[in-house]
Structure formats: structure tokens, C-alpha cells
């Protein structure tokens, strides 16, 4: 069997669907294939981290002085004036 497609590995890591014959075949391949097993392990860790993340784990916006410096540097590089209002609302710039 060829290596398991990345999309199929993602589905296996998510455990969202009822297992199929294709899943059983993929898992048999993964038992003997270090490459596919390592990718599935990594994807499973990512899924677990995402599912167990809490609000405290999320990034916070940088302080106002950081936004000012960013806009100043970007304005200098692009030759455009900085946006009229910063910091941006809680959902960030844009």
C-alpha cells in the first residue's frame, strides 16, 4: 500500500467519523510505516492541544506601544500614513 494521504491522516487524528474499511487498511499500513505513524502522531497531538485549549492559552494582543511601533515601521516602509486609530478593538487589526 502507498503512504496514507495527509487528508486521511487528519481524519484519523480527528476521530470524527465512524471507522471504515479504508481506515482499517490505513491503520495496518501505519503500524509498519514510520513516516505515516509519525505524521499521525503529530496530527493527533495538534488535535488534542486544540481541543483542550482554554481561554488562558490564547494569545493576547500586544500592548499599545507595540502597535504604534508596528504601524510606524510599516508606514515608513510603504510610504503610507499610519491608520487613524490604534490600538484596534479586541479582535485585532483589519
N, C-alpha and C positions, 0 to 999 in steps of 0.2 A: 504494500500500500504506500502511496505517496504521502508526504507530510500532510498533517491536518491543516486545512485552511485556517488562517488567522481569525476569520469571522466565526468559524465553527468553534475554535478555542474560546472566543469571547462568550459564545452561547453556553458552552460547558462551564465556564467560570461563573456566569450569572445564575445558573441553575433555575432559569425561569420557565423552561418548557419541560413537558413530560419526555423522558428519555426515549430515543428512537433506536432502531437497528443501526442507523448511521452513527449514532453516539456510541453505541457499544463497540462498533468497529473502530471508531476513533480512539476510544479508551484502550482497546487492545494494542493499537499502534503506539499510543503514548507510554504504555508500560515498557516498551522496548526502545523508545526513541528519546534520547536525552534532550535533543533540540525542542521537540514538541512538549515534552514534560516540563522543561524549564520555562517555556513560554506560558504554558497553562498555570504553573505555579506563580509566576509573576502576575498574570492577569487575575488570578484568584486573590492574591494579596491586595491588588488595587481595588477589586470589588469589595473585599472585606473592609478595607480602610474607608472607602467611600460610604459604605452602608453604616459604619459605626461612627462617622464624623459627627461632631456636635458643634453647636454654635461657637464655642470657645476655640475650636480648631480652625475656623475660617479666618482668612486674612482680614486684617483691619486696614482702613485707609491710612495712608501716611499722614503725618502732621502737615499743617498748612504751609510751613516754611519749605517743606519738600516739594509740594505742588507749585509754589511760587518759583522755586529754582528750576523745576522741570519746564514750566511754561516759559520762563526767561531763556533757558538754553534752546528750547525748540524754536522760539521766536527769533532768536539770534541766528540760528542755523537756516531757517526758512525765510527770514526777512518779513515775517508777518507779525502783526501785533498780538500780544497775549490775549486770551479770552477775557471778557469784561468782568467775569465773576469767578472767583475761586476762593476757597475750595468748593468742589462740586458737591451736590447733595450726596446723601449716604450711598447711593448706588453708583457713584464714581463718575468720571468724565464721560461725555458723549451722550 
